[in-house]
Structure formats: structure tokens, C-alpha cells
Amino acid sequence: MEKPWLKWYDPGVPASINYPEKPLKDMFNQNAAANPDRPYLIFGDSTITYGEANRFARKLANSFLSLGIKKGDRVAIMSPNYPEYVIALEACYKIGAVAVPTNPMATVRELIHQFKDSGAICVVAWAGVADKAVQILQEQSAFLSHVIVFRAEKDKFQFSDRVIKYEDLLEGSKENEPDIKVSHKDLAMLQYTGGTTGVSKGCMLSNFNILSQAYQDHYWFRNSYADLPYLKTLCCMPLYHIYGFNTNININKVAGGCAILVTVPTIDHILDAIDMHEPNFYAAVPAMIFGLKEHPRTTSSKIRSIKGMICGSSPLAVEVMKRFEELSGATITEGYGLSETSNVLTCTPFGKRKPGSVGLPWPDIDIKIVDIATGKSEMPVGEPGELIARGPNIMSGYWNNEAETANAIRDGWLYTGDIAYMDEDGFFFIVDRKKDMILSSGFNVYPREIDEVIYELPQVFKTCAIGVPDEKRGESVKSFIVLNPGASLTEEEVLRHCRERLSAYKVPKYIEFIDELPLTPVGKPMRNELRKRELEKFKK
């Protein structure tokens, strides 16, 4: 197929890459052997070198084996950006266990679904959220056999042979490399996302999928750090999100650099990390860039240590981009991707940008725009249609979900559900989402899930959630509600109900009570019409 985008690649970015057929653990072991004293994880004022991280990961991997966790078993990791999250991930790779990144903000109800669906038998959890996993273990709401808790305060948990203190587990464990054969074809991660129905699905990512993406990351961004001793990423995006994982931990499988972990990414904490450790690469979302642009400390900070950046999740306002680049001296690239693609499909090159574009397909990624009705006819240049893709980084399917897999992957192509077009230079532009997903601060929010929670209120006759423009978050959730005749309900009552049942980023920011919703002929709320009305208000 024709690839008009290749001519716009930055110098040194190849059209194709020779990916090694290695498991992820081999890449980590290779880095640890080559540079055992190089920082791998920086957290506050502490540093964990590659050699130390490898020793900790081996100890935890051997501990997993002693608990009966074997190759192919699923291990959930539930934590903000602490070093233990990464150590647990590396330990899974070492024995061929399948890591299940888990949002620590998820409610018990959401966790039960993910643990049941994945069949996770163990959870490694930060003490601040581990009580939810312990509750599920004790109530036997899923298939868990163990919860391993790290950074627990004294007497907070009743530890036992099933609820185990991380630090005690490692203390008595062996430091040898586990003798477990792992192939590049083996499943490495179940990255959960949402579907068109709002039901979370596990994207099956192999060692090869993830490592392919790491090589693509490295070749695309390496010009920004090629003249530096090594890559130092500023890790503010959550590691349980594919974006945070890929642009901080995964890229370093090839780059051999380190990640500076920020657990609570307030603008002050981000600036503290910049001033203390001087990162040279930063993966962000618009809200972070906007916050740094506005913060009075930014101009006197060491922000100019950053040489390369990627911004994802939603479009970045041109004036915000321009001002931040003036402050930092860094060039911001913008990208597009999905959990199903190990993160990135397209990204703007450093040498050429077009306003509103998500850039060019990465090496070895093929993209076509096809008609929405049949998904078979390729659209002319400049005409919108559904974006479909194929490449080495794309998942094999959804875990235990043949129907959704068959719908998403057809004849080797991933049907993204996103509406886009390609211009004459091969730059891609996202027009709309075929799915009604809302992107808020980098998180996928599915309106139907919010609708179902609000429908639990007996006063509600009809409800419909949409995304509305938000300069900081990209989008925020707004729910429209039609009450039953004679019913009474306040905004605060709705929000309180949602907070008890949904993660914080899914809770609507706005509630509007209206007399009627625009409906299709079969009685379904017309989200597009509501979005159109809100966009008109926003423009005014």
C-alpha cells in the first residue's frame, strides 16, 4: 500500500524496524547487566538502580512462584506511581505471569468485574487502596487467592498467609533469576479498556506487541535525547494507564534510561520533580501542560531540561502549545492510539506539524480510512471514514470475548471506531468518535456506564451523559436528566450517588435537569444532538 507519510519522517526514523523475538524480561536483564549502576527508578530523593531493581524483581518473582503463581496466571497490580508497581511488573515478566494493570481509584464493584473477567488470582496493591482488594478476597467475590500489600502502616492490616506484607515476602526470598521459559509470543499484559457498551474488556498484549511498541517509541523520539547520557522520563501519567506505562517504562526497555515517578501529579509536585531530577522527556496531557503554563514557579524552574514531549488524550490548544514551548524550549508532539494498540498508532514528527493533526503512522503501522457503512471501501484523500490499522503492536484480541474480538479485528485489521481522514501528505486528523467515549484528563469515560448508575435513582425517567469541552481536561462529563412526573431530585443527591459508585474521573462535573431529551425514532437519547447544542454554547 502507498505510504505518503514516510517522506515526512524525521531524520533517522526508519520505515521499518527489525524487532528482536525476545521476551520483555530479556530486555530488562540485558539493561541490568550492561548498566547495573544506572538509575532505573527515581522516587522523591531515592534512586533504584537497574541492578537493584533486577534483584528486587527476582525476589518478588520467586515469591510469586512460592505462592503457587505460575506462568500464564493473572496478577493484578493496583497502585499509583510507586516503584513497587514497576517491580511487580518486572516480576510478572520474569515468570510469564500476565500483568493486569488496575486503576487504584476503581470502586469495589468495578474491581470485582475486572478481577473476575481476568481471572486474577493475586493482587499486588499499595496499602492506601489495598483494603478494597482485601474485602474482595475475604468476601470471595472473585477468584483471588492472595493480596500482597506494600507500604502498609503498622497495624493497618491483619496479615496472614493470604494477606501478605510485601516487604516481609521479599525479605526471605531467593535472588536468582527464575528458570522459566518465556517466549516473545506469550501473553504479557491484559490492559483493560471500555467497549461500546461501557463494559470493560481486557486487551491481550503479547511480549512482542509491547516490545515492538518500545522500539517504535525509541526510534521516533530518540533525536530528542540522542546527545544526552541517557533518557530520563518524567512519569506523571499513571502507570496503570497504557499511555503512562508505554512512555515511561516500556520505552526504557530499548532506550535503557530511567523513569522519575510522580505519585500525585499536582503542578507543584511536577515542578518539584523537574527541579530535583531534571528530566529530558515528558509525556503529558493538556491539563498538565496548561497548569504548568499558568504556574508562577514554572519560569524559574528547570523546565528547560525537557527536550522532547508527547501530549495525548485530547487536542492541545495551539496557543497553549506555543506558550509552553517558549517556556521549556521543548518541541511538543501529539499522538493518537488505543489500549488495543499498546498505546501509539500515530504521532506528529518533530520537524513538521499541522494544527489539529494527530500526525503520521509509526514505522510498520499501516492505516486506512474506510467507509463507515461496510468498513470495506477505502475513502478518498480528505474524506472522513473509520480509521483501521494493522501492525506489530496491535493486540491479538479481547480476553475471553470472541464476539467483541471478531467485531474489532477483521482480516488482520483493527477497526478503531474512530472517524478520521488523511490529507494529501499522509497526516491524519481525528474527526469524531464512532463510539461515544469521553476523554477526560487522559481517561476513557463511557457514557452508558454513567447513565446506568444514574438510572438506579428511582426519580429518574431518562438520562444521557456526554462530553463537553474543558480547556484543562480536554472534556468533562455532563449528564442530562429528565425526572419522573412529580419526582424531586437535587444535583448534590445525584453527585453523591455517583461518587459512591464510580471512579472520581467518571463522576459528572455538570448536571442539567431538562423536560425532555432529543430521542431517535426507537427512543434512544441522541448524544450527538446534545453534544451539538453544548458545542454551540461553548462557541458563544
Disulfide bonds with the S-S distance in Angstrom:
none
